[in-house]
Amino acid sequence: MKRRKFLKGAGLVGLGGAAATTMGVTAARSQNSYYDGPVSDHFDGVRFFNPDGHEPKGFVDLVKWQLGGGRKKWPSSYPSPFNDTPPKRVEGDDMRVSFVGHATVLVQTAGLNILTDPVWSKRASPFQWAGPARVNPPGIDFDNLPPIDAVLLSHNHYDHLDLITLSKLKAAFDPLIVTPLGNDAILKGHDPAFKIAIGDWGDTISLANNAEVSFEPAHHWSARGIADRRNALWAAFVVNTPGGLIYHVGDTGFHDGINYRAMKEKYGGFRLSILPFGAYEPRGFMQHQHQNPDEAVLGHMLCDSAYTLGHHWGTFQLTNESIEDQLSDLAAAREKHGVAEDAFRALQPGEVWEIPKKKTVST
């Protein structure tokens, strides 16, 4: 298992990779604005890719989708009846999770407060005046957040990497931002003072209180604009805590369940998984990058997760399905595969789940 040490002075984990020996690859790296590192089984010297997987659809396919119709209408407001004020800390092997919205979850365990893909902004967009707007406010008011120790930043799409929110978190708490290769360039370009730990798939870094976080594969891609597609890596995370293993996936295609099976083989199962199940229609465009509810439930089973929090639903409309489709399709998938509702839950923003220490879900 590879480990990367957090360098406090630099605020950045060093890459430690030697330059490729071929002149062609070295020259080609100038096309990557974020990352310069050795060729691997998921980096060709210029761009990252999914091994034995699928590249994202191109611009022509995007236009065909956008002009093809079939987009169901979302309400302009879809408020939640919940609003959470979390405790300052949750100690020991107790585990408390609060759904903020979309892919943002607050995980509290072992005296640590961890945020996944934090977005408190009004829009998931490079602009605050255009782009997908939230239909519900964050489930935790920013001023009610407890001290945030770490941020798990899975990739650089705007609905996951929100620089405005990260700057607010920096000013309030100065958390460690844990993110895969190349995303540090985006973060440091915005604020050189960000405290960042970067890693490649298979790397592990230490957190406080005897916890660790490992970088694992996800089948996805990255881009902030039209000229940086796949210049930065995407990843899932496994957090090893005294109270058990947590598996967080920001975005992924199902990829025949390959990554889920690998996680089961490597880790033996999880106390909690945080898996996406929204933004999946039309399947012809989305299937290789966003799993649907049926695939998410299969993933829950394949990685042997005792409990799964479903996310990536009900906050920003990114694709064709409705909010009601997301929930009804998840319910149908649970019924189809015999998974209890209290084993795979879709919380509303501000709703809290105290994760049981043992698997006690109903059948």
GIZITA-V12319 format. One line per field, one symbol per residue. ss: DSSP state (h for helix, s for strand, l for the rest). phi: phi as a letter, one per 30 degrees, with the letter a starting at -180 (. if undefined). burial: + if it has 24 or more other ideal C-beta (glycine too) atoms within 12 Angstrom, else -. A space follows every 50 residues. Layout:
# GIZITA-V12319
ss->???
phi->???
burial->???
This chain:
# GIZITA-V12319
ss->lsslllllllllllllllllllhhhhhhhhhllllllllsllsllllsll llllllllhhhhhhhhhlllllllllllllllllllllllllllssssss sllssssssllsssssllllllsslllllllssllllllllhhhllllls ssslllllllllhhhhhhhhhhlllsssssllhhhhhhhhllllsssssl llsssslllllssssslllllllllllllllllllssssssllssssssl llllhhhhhhhhhhhhhllsssssssllllllhhhhllllllhhhhhhhh hhllssssssslllllllllllhhhhhhhhhhhhhhhllllllsslllll lssslllllllll
phi->.dbbcdcdddiadddicddddddddddddddcdcbbaddbdbbcjbbdac ehcbdddcdddddeddcdiidddcddbbdcdcaccdddbbcicdbbbbdd khccbccbahiccbcchdbcddbcadbccajecdcbdedbdedcddecdb cccdacdddbccdddddddeddbhddccadejddddddddaddecbbcac ejdbbccdhicbbccbdbcaablcadcbdidcdcacbcccbeckcbcccd baddhhieddddddddcikbdbcbbdbcibcddeccddcbdcedddddde dddhcdbbcdbibiccdcbdddedeedddddddddecicdddcbccddei dcbddedbdbddc
burial->---+-+----+++-+---------+---+--++++++-++-+++++++++ --+--++----------------+---+-+---+-+---+--++++++++ +++++++++++++++++++++++++------+++++++++-+--++-+++ ++++++++++++++++++++--+-+++++++++++++------+++++++ +++++++-+-++++++++++++++---+++++++++++++++++++++++ +++++-++++-+++-++-+++++++++++++++-++++++++++++++++ +++++++++++++++++++++++-+++-+++-++----+---++++++++ +++++--------
